[in-house]
């Protein structure tokens, strides 16, 4: 004698079987969907609900639910039905108002909006403001710097210098030359407290100045080694002395290509006279406002980070000694900075930036 509700007749077509077996095998299928497909295939194989429940480690009620759902709606019945969820509380107009206000205005007492100041102005919660900003990629707290070169020969100079980096001439030396001026010898007003377990190094916020010095540097683009001279002043006379140092260090028979900026000390009569006597020296000036194209700037950044920013120097002589020590250590393991961008890629990037920031978009 049969008890309970009669089971709905379940017949699976060949196409449906292929779909169900695919859901079970596919690694990207949700576990719940693969389980439902397995239940239906077991039932189609003639197994009763109790056996299927034991085999799939689920309740008999679940087996009956998905058996019936498949009979009624076929394969589509195994997919999750859309759920109503919590009704939306923020209207499109409110979202638009927040975005427009963020982009086109500032609060009365600040230069940029915060989530809480925007929440107070809009009547929404600060968490809602945060979600809106995240959805539209808005970050009012962030600010970045930029500078576009206005040099009328920008394109020609970029092609010239990028070509030297990517395809240097034979039997020639490419040197990136510049000066890091006004390096201050700073001593903290109180002794620096060293780092301890659980405590960072501590130093007083104020300091005493003990003079300045300037580093004249020439970076060999091929080897990464740096030739440096230190001078207390920064005039064409000191630059000429540095050129003498370069000339002494360069092997005979090589052309020398100097990449340098448009600073006035590089173009005085004294320097032009020095260069006229050495026709194997060739100058390549960087575009105005584009110091990033000179690789020696990358070395200056490393020097600042590793030696100058946290250094404590009680005199200019002590500062210069520390810089010379750093140069010696740096050159022992020097590696070249690899330039990868072609001139066309650089110019295309500048063009894209101009298009993004232009008012009209043209």
Secondary structure by P-SEA (a helix, b strand, c coil): ccccccccbbbbcaaaaaaaaaaaacccccaaaaaaaaaaaaaaacccaaaaaaaacccaaaaaaaaaaaaacccccccccccccccccccaaaaaaaaaaaacccccccccccaaaaaaaccccaaaaaaaaaaacccccbbbbbccccccaaaaaaaaaaaaaacccccbbbbbccccccccccccccccccccccccbbbbcbbbbccbbbbbbbbccccccccccccccccaaaaaaaaaaaaaaccccbbbbbbbccccccccaaaaaaaaacccbbbbbcccccccccaaaaaaaaaaaccccccccccaaaaaaaaaaaaaaaaaccccccccccaaaaaaaaaaaaaaaccccc
